[in-house]
């Protein structure tokens, strides 16, 4: 697509349903609500802001670079299984994640990514500050905006490229799923300094705003149970959904079909959750199975019915 002014792109999409002046005049601080969930703040854009996010995704964010060889979250058609499968025949594994992932992605970082990217917007510099206001809250990437996941991948593009190049030189395997980072190799000694290498790549590409979560950093070998992103790598190289995750899903689905009052009691006693909160968590597990193991999802469909499973998949997509 030949670059065009943002106004022309906007008018081409909306055909007077919205005026470009409305887009420019929108005050983002008046167009979202927030809710606390699982010790995090989730932000919900207003219908108008959500519509403008859709416009920005289609004409700007979808053009941002992502290293599809190592980054598997937030991409259409990419799955958890694809993030784990490259490691199936390794013998040693280093896992970690990034603390406060979205909070670490600032307006300044997003601005630099947008300014460097090749997009269809010919006059992006004229509108970039307003666009940043629509995409961030208090100068940070908000959890809950549909635009945040793709921005997070784009902001880590340079990091992914650098760490992938080093991994190739060292005969490591590197993949990333959102803020979860996995490095694997043939033996434990080969990846003993993986944490240091990752931190160095973060510092060079992103500055000192990104920190590894030391409490979730671990080095394991194939002789033990190797669990990556809720999937288990068996000594044979076979990958399966963790048994604990399967058991929990099937138990909750059983009570959802047979005895919802019992299910509500389970949610309340396990984590002091209400029914709606618990069902949202269950929908997350089913979505997880959908992404990681289609064959297992078919087993759930056979056991509990297509209508039940599809209702949870629809809930998780909302």
PyMOL commands that set and color helices and strands:
alter all, ss='L'
color gray80, all
select helices_A, chain A and resi 6-14+20-25+28-30+47-59+61-63+80-85+101-104+107-116+124-135+148-155+157-170+188-191+194-209+214-216+243-258+260-271+275-292+294-304+306-317
alter helices_A, ss='H'
color red, helices_A
select strands_A, chain A and resi 32-37+40-45+92-97+136-137+140-141+173-177+180-185+218-221+226-228+231-233+239-241
alter strands_A, ss='S'
color yellow, strands_A
deselect
rebuild
show_as cartoon
